């Protein structure tokens, strides 16, 4: 992570607590969580296109505004 200078933190769920709590059933799983901590959208998988991923997440966020 340091070598690639990523601008975000990466956390490892070594005890599978997040997987269990959030019902992760595939990798990658993306969540949009509102200000109250409620999961509003969940998406599993990756289509192979970064542009489509950005569009999908942007639409989910926009729907919450």
N, C-alpha and C positions, 0 to 999 in steps of 0.2 A: 504494500500500500504506500509506504513512504517512498520507495523507489520511483513509482509512477506519479507521485505528487497529486493524488486524488484529493479533491476539495470537500470530501465528506468522510464521515466515520463509517467503519464497517464493524459490525458486531457479530459474533458467532454465538449461536444458540446451542452450546455444547450439551445442555441437559434437555433439549427439546421442549422447553417450557413455552416458548412463543408458538411453536408449531402446534402444540396442544391447545393453547389458549385461543389462538386465532383460527384454528381449523385449516391450517395449511395442508393442502392435498396435492400439491404439485409445485415444481420449481420452473421458472420463477413465479411467485405469487406477488401481486401488487395490490396495495390497499390505499384507499383514500379515507382518511380519518378526519372527522370534523372537529371543531374547536372544543366540543364537549367530550371528545375521546371515543365517539361512536363510529364504528365502521360503516361508511356510507356506500362504498363500492369495493368490490373484490374482483380481481381479474387473474386468471391462471394461464400461464403459457406465454409464448413469444412467437410472433408471426415471422420473425426474421428481419423485420424492417424497423430500424430505429425511428424513422419518420412516422410510421403508423403508430408506434408505441407512444411517441410524444403527442400525436393527435388524439389517441384514445384517452390518455391521462388528462390532457387539456380539456377535452369534452366533459369528462367526469367532474373535474374541478369547477368548470364553468357552470354545470348544472347545480352545483351547491351554492352558488352565489345568489 
